[in-house]
């Protein structure tokens, strides 16, 4: 029957045609690296578990949650110890920096001093309190303190950028984490670039806050609430406790403060005031004595931290605490990321990502970002540190739970939250210094509000998001560039500006103005190349006329690879000398050069590219 069927159907078979178009493989669409990844659950589903398995999973989930809380607690405590370590290492230097009023009269120098001091003490609240103390004591005018407050905003954003460096092991994770951290940096830098010249020419922040302070008859209030410190102080005070009034004393010119140690020894003291007979100095005639009220401080109870009886200098103790806190911080962060990756799977990840990243329904979608700003402000007010809050959300951005678009308003809100604590602390100032203290706190608040008006309210003005994504793409391909960014933006550039400001305005402008003009030109040409290339002359539509080292990081990547592969360099030198084992050495050198993560990943991606189909060539033939 089959033979007869074939005979009957043979007349219906059409002529053979080429199948090249049918089997040709279409190029796959490239995935957007900024899309949030799907966190798949590789374990057994809940429905397939028996009763014992369900009980074990519940206990395991509860244990992971408790472990996560413990790691977060240690993470916050390590940040507190890190701040204390930086204060021990550079706190007195920070106090000395504030004493030169001639330098502080330069707005740009004041900005850089705010950045450097906040980097030294790793606490914007500490540097702000120093500024408030100097303003209250009359050593610093409010108008001169405004640029310093702007600088503290920039200095406090370095912590979460350093935290993002711990996620450099995986390319896409590092891309998202570094962009999520630097979106806070770009918001602060762009706000300063616009508002600092505006303040220097018009003084709008000074006049606005002065009008607000004078409009209300305010009285001294209560101290700022210590919400998170109630939980963390028992552990951190058992390790170290500092006398922060020493730094303030150095900044205000107290000669006795320079010889004091920052390590607090007596935690409970009592001051007795009595009327005593004091002999007058340089008395030539008449009564050489008088009655005065003399205050005497009595030490009652010593502190209980481990360095209370140490004979080590502050620098040595600071270095010990710095190494210890960095080790604990990095360990906790790595464990938190691994624990979150194991917990946030399946339905849990979908629910969390949906809640955090989904907008309100139309027409209220625009309110979602402002709600995120409020959440960031409230959470920062609770933990009393913008560094802690932004450092905590950075790993979540890296693993793909929070998008960059949602991390941006959360980080902006953290800037608002950290100023509310300063406002409450200013309300606790004495009546004679309340006006100046509150005005400085309000300057910090309205500076961040002005930044939100500039870089968030209008959607196309949210430049920090695409700048952070661009930097994330660069650092994902060349991970060493992340370290260059941190060193240049937070250390080398502020130190250069500070050094030039000591030489005067003429030298400062002569050195910085040409690079600033060149940078503005390059940015403008890049924007035109991407959007309106026909508006440019043909020679500027691409940067191909420049040498490759001036328009690409690839040559610098090879330089970094060679520098880091010292053993490979030695073997390559042996090959140049005519070693008989040149082949194996070249092979080993080639393999060791892939120790650079970026190069290794690039080579792996190239190996994963499928070869062209052979069937297509045979069919065409």
N, C-alpha and C positions, 0 to 999 in steps of 0.2 A: 504493500500500500504506500509506503514511503517513497519507493522508486516511481510509482505511477504519479504520486503527488508532485514529485520533483519534475517529472516530464511535463506535467500540465502547467506548472508554475514557471518553468524555465523561460517561457516566452515573455513573462512579465518583468523579468529582471532588467533593469536599466543599465546603461553604460557606466563603467567605473570612472569615478572622478577623484581628484586629489582631495585628501582629507586634511590638508595642512591647516586650513582655517579652523577645522573642527577641534583639533588637538593642541592648537597653539596655546601655550600657557600665558594668561594675562598677568601683567605685573600686579602684585598685591599692593593694596593701599597701605601706606606707612601709618603706623599707630601714632597718635598724638602722645608725646611723653608726659604731657601735663594732665592727661585723663587719669582719674583716680582708679587704681587697680582693683580688681575683684579679689577679695580675700576669701578663698574657697575653703570649705570645711572638708578636710581629708579623712576625718574620723567616721565612726559608725553613727548613723542618725539616731535620734532619740527614740523613734518608733521601733527600731530594730533591737533595742536594748531590753534585757530582762530586768526584773526588779532589783537584783543585786547590782547590775551595771548602772541602773539609774541612780541608785543610792551612792555608789562610788563616784559617779560623775558630779552629783550635787556637792559631795564633800570635797572633791577635787576643785570645783569651781569656787567654792567658798574659801578654800585654802589659797587659791591663786589671787582672789580678791584681797584677802588679808595680807598676803605677801606683797601685792601691788601697793597697798596703803603703807606698809612698812618701808618699801623702797622709796616711795614718794617722800615719806618723812625723813629718811636718811638723805635724800637728794636735797631737800630744802635746808636741812641742818648743815650739809656740806657747803651749800652756797653761803650760809651765814658765817661759817668758819672761814671760808675763802675771803669774805669781806674783811673779817678780823685780821687775817694774815696779810692782806694788802695794806691795811692800816698800820700794822706793825712794821712792814717793810718800807712804806713810803708815806706814812701819815704825817710825820714831822716835816718832811719835805713839802708835802701839800700845804701845811700851815705856813711854811716860809714863803711859798709862791704867792700867797695872798697878801703879803706885807708890802709889796712894791706898788704903791698907788700910781706912780708915773706910768708904769706899764698897763695897769688896769684902766687908765684913762683912754687907751686905744681900744675901740669896740672889738676889733678883730683879735687883738691879744687877749681881751677878756673872754671871748668865746673859746679860744684855744685853752686858756687856763681852766675854764670850766670842764672842758673835755679831759685834760690831763689829770686834774685833781680827782675827777670821778673815776678815771681809770686807775689811779693810785689807790684809792680807798674802796673801789668797787661798790659804791653806794651813793646814789644821787641824793638820798635823804641826808647823809652825812655832809656832803659838800654843800647842799642847800642850807643846812643848819649853820655851817660856818659863815656863809654869806649873810644869813639873817642876823647872826651874832655881830658881825662886823658892821652891818647897817644900824643895828640897834645901839651899838656903842659909839656911833658917829665916825668910825674910821673909814666908812665907805658910803658913798651916796647911792641912792636908789637907782638913779639913771646909769651909774657905772656898773651896778650889779645886774642889770637886765641882760647884757650879753653873756655874763657868767652863767646865769640861769639857763639860757639857751644851750650853752655848752654842756651842762649837766644832762640835758636831754639826750645828747648824742653819746656821751660817755657811757650811759647806763645800758645802751643797746649792744654793747660788745659781748655781753655775757652769753646771750642766746646765739650769737654768731659763732662763738667758740664751742658751744654745745653742739651745733650742727656739724662741726668737724668730726665728732665721734661717729657719725653715720656715713663716713666716706668709703665704707667697704663695698657697697652696692651702688651702681651708677644711678639708676632712677631714684632710689631712695635719697641719695645724696643731693641729686638735682632738686627734688622737692623740698628737702629739709633746709638746704642752704638758701633757696629762694624764700621759703617761709620765714627764715631768720632775717635775711637782709631786706625784706619788704619794710621792716621796722626801721632799719638804717636809712633807707632811701627816703622814707617819710620825714625823718628828722633832718637829714641833710638838705633836702629840697625846701623844707620849711625855713631852715636857717638861711639858705641862699636868697630867698625872697624877703623874709621878714627882718633880717639883720640890717640890710641897707635901708629898708623902710623905717626901721626904728632909729637908725643913726641920723636920718635926714629929718624925720617928723617927730619922733618920740611918742608915737601913738599909744604904745603899751603903757608908757609911764603916765601920760596924761589921762588915759582911760581909767587905769587902776586908781590913780590919785582922786579922780572925780567920784569913783564908786566908794572909796574909803571915807571921803569927806561927807558923802551923802547920808551915811548911816552913823548913828552914835552907838558904837560897839563897846562892849565891856569884856573884860577878861573872862575866858571860858574855861572848860575842862581840858585836860590833856588828851591827846589823840588816843583812841582805844587801841590796845595791844591785843588783837584777836588771835593771830597765829603765834605770836611770841609766847603766849601762855603755854602753848604745847611744845614749842621748840626750845625755849629757854632752859628747862631742866637739863637737857643734854648738852647744849652749847655752852652753858655757864659752868658745866662740870669739866669742860675742856679748856676754855679760856674766857676771860671777862676783861673788857677794856674800859679804861677811863677816857671817854671821848672828849671830856672837857679839856684835856691836855692839848689836843689839836686846835680847839677853839682858842685856848689861851695863847698858843704860839701865833695864831693868825691875828689876834687882837693886841699882840705886842707884850704879853706878860713875860718878863725875863725869867721867872722861876719855872715856867712851863717847859723851857728847853732842856732843863736838867732832870725833868721827871720822866718816869717810865710810863708807857701806855698801858702796861699790864696792871690791872687793878689788884691791890693787895688787901685793903680793908673795905669790906662791903657794908659795914655798919659803923657809922661814926656819929658823934654828938658834938655840937658846938655850944660852948658856954661863953657868955659875954659878962664881963665884970668890970667894975670901975677900979682902975689902978693908977698909981702914981708913976708917971713917966718922966724921966730926966730928958731935958731938951739938949740937943747937940749945938755946939758953937755958941754957947751961952757965955756972955762976957760980964753982964751986970744984971742986977735985979733977981727975980725968981727964976731959977733954972729948972723948974719942974712944973708939971700941971697934971690934972686928973683927966684921964681919957677912958673911953669904953674899949676894952681890949677883948677880942674874940680868940678863943683857944679851942682847937679841934682835938677831941679825945677819940682814940681808936678803940672800938668796942669788940668787933668780931671780924676775923679774917675771912676772906673768900674761900670757897671750897674747890676751885679749879686746880688742875694738875700742875700748873706753872706758877702757883702762888709763892713758892719758896725757891724758885729757880734763880741761879746766878748768871744765867745766859743773858746776853743783850737782846734788845727788842728785835734786831735784825735776824739773829739766829733763831729765835722763837718763831718769827714770822715765816722764815724759810721752811722750818719744820712743818708748821701748820699748812703752808702753801702746798707742799708736796703731799701731805696726808689728805687734805681736802680735795685736791685734784684727783688723787687716786680713788677716793671714795665716790666723788662725783661721776667720774667716767665709768666706774664699775656699776654704780646704780643706774646710770643712763643706759648702758648696754643691756643690763638685766631687765630694765623697764621696757625697752624696745622688744626684746625677745618675748617677754611675758605678754605684752600687748598683741604681738603677732600670733601667739597661741590662743589668746582669749577672743580677740576680735575676728571671729570667723563665722561664716555662714550667716544665719539670720541675725545674730547679734551685730555683726558688722553692718549689715544692710540697714538695721534699725537706727544705729548710731549715725551712720553716714547720711541717712535720710533726714534725721532730725536736725543735724548740724548744717548740712549743705543745701537743703531744700528751701526755696523762697516761699513767701506767702502767696496765696492765689491772687490772680489779677483782680482788681487794679492796685492791690496793696503790696506788690512784690518789692517796691522800693523801700518799704519799711523794714525789710529783713536785715539789711546792713546796719541800720540805726539801732535795731534791737541787739545786734552783735556788739556794737560799740558800748551799749549800756551793760551788757553781760561782761565785757572785758573790764569796764570801769569798776563794776561791783566786785568781781573776783580779785582784781588788783587791790581794791580797798580791804578785802578780807585778808589776803596774804601780805599786804603792806609792802609789796615790792613788785615793780613792773618786770624786773629781771627774772624773778621766780616764775611769774605767770607766763611770760613769753618763752622762757626756757622750757616750761612744762608742755606747751603746745607745739614746740618745734619737733619733737619725736612723732607726735600725732600727724603733723603735716608730712613728715618723711615717709611713714608707712602708708599714707594715703587715706587716712580717716577724715582729715580736714583739708579742704582745698585752699589754694593760695588766695582765691577771691574771698573766702570766709576768714582766713587768718589775718588778712589786712585790717578789716574793721575791729577784730578782737585786739590786735596790737595797738591800733589807734586808741581804742577805749582804755587800754592799760595806761597810756600816757595821761588820760584824764583821771583815772583812779589814783595814780600816785600823787597827783596834785591835791586831791581832796584831803589826804592825810596831812599834807603841809599846811593847808588852810586851817584844819582843826588844831594843829600844833601851834600855829600863829595866834589863834584865839586864846591860848593859854599863856601868852606873853604878858608881862606886867603892863599896866596902863600907860606908862610913859613911852614904851617901845612898841605898843600894840599896832599903831598906825603903820609904821615902817615895816614891821614883820608881816602884817597882813597884806600890805601892798606888794611885797616881794612874792608872797604865795600866790596872789592873784595874777601877777605877771606871768608866772609859770602856767597857771590855768588858762589864761587868755592867749598865750602863745600857742598852746596845743589846740585850743578851739579855732584860732586863726588858721592853723595848719589843716584842720579838718575842712574848713570852708574852702581852702585853696585846692586841696588834693583829694577830696572825697565827694563833696556834694554833687558836683557835675561829673557824670560817669566818664566822659572822655578825658577828664583831667586826672584820672587815677593813674598817673605816670609811675608811681612806685611799684605797681603790680607788674607792668611789662618790663620795667627796668630790672626787677628782681628775677623775672623769668629769663631775661637775656643773660644775666650774670649766672643763673643756675645752669643754663645750657653750656656756657663757657667752662664753668668749674666742673661740670660732669665730664666734659671731654679732656680737660687739663686740670686735674685735681690740685696740683701744686699752686694754681693761680688763686685758690681760696686763701691760702696762707699769705700770698703776696697782697691780696686785697686787704686782709686784716692788718698786716704790718704797715702798709702805706696809709690807709684811711684813718687808723686809730692811733698810730704811733709816729711814723716818719713825717707825714704831712703836718700834724699839729706841732711837732717839735721844730720843724723847719719854719713854720709861720711864727712860732714863739721866738725863735732865735732872730728872725728878721725884724720882728717888731721891736726888739731891743735896739736895733740900729736906726730906727726911725721910719717915718712914712715914706720918705723918698726911696730908700733902699727896698722897702717892702713892695712898693708898687713897681719899681724897676725890675724886680726879680719875678714877681708873681703875675703881673699883667700880661706879658707876652704868652706864657703857657695858657692862661685863662682864655685869651682871645683865640689861640689855636684850638683849644678844646671846644669852644663854642662853635667855631667854624666846622670842625669835624662832625660834631653832633648834628648841626644843621644840614650838612651835605648828606649824611647818612639818612636823615629823615626824608630829604628830597629824593634820594636814590630809591628809597622803598616805595614812595607814594607818587611823586611827580618827577620821574626821571627826565622827561622831555623839557622841563624847565631849566635843566642844567646844560652847560656846554658839553659837547661829546667827550672831552677829555676827563670830565669829572663824573661821568655817569657810572664809572667803576673806578676802583683803586688799583687797577692792574698796572698802572704806570709806576707805582711805588715798588721798591724791592720787597721780596717776599717776607723778610724779617720785620718790615714796617707795617704789613697788612695782615699778617697771620701769626698765630702762636705756635704753628707746627715746628719752625726752626728752634724756637725756645724750648719746645717740648723735648726735642732731641738733645738739646744742651742739658736740660735737667736730667734726662735719662742717663746720659753719659756721666754726669757728675755723681749721681746716686749709685751707679754701677761701678764701683771702684775695682772690684775683682775682675770684672769684664775688661776694664781698661788695661789692667796688668796683662791679661792673657792676649789682648790685641797687640800690645807692645811686643810680646814674645813672637807673635805671628810676623810682625814687621821685621824682626831680626832673623827670620828664616828658620823657624823651628820646624822640625820634621813632622810634628804632629799638628800641622796647621789646620787640617780638616776637622778633627774633633774639637780643637780649641775654638774654631769659628762657630761650630755648632753650639758649644757651651756658651760662647759669648752671645750668640743670638738668643738663646733661651734665657740667659740671665738678664738681657736687656728688657725682657718682658716683665721683670719685677715691677716696673712702673705700671700701676693699675690701669691707667688710661690706655696705654699701648697694648697691654694684655687683653683688655676687653675689646679693643678694636680688632685685634687679630682673631679673637674668638668669633666676633660677628662676621668677619670675612670668611672664616671657615664654614659658618653655618649657611652661607648662600648656596642654594641648590644649583647643580650644574645644568647647562642647557639640555633639553630633551633630545636624545639621539633619534627617537622615532620620527621627529619632525624633519631632520636632515634626510633620513632614508626615504620618507614619503616624497619630499621635494625632488630628490634624485630620481 
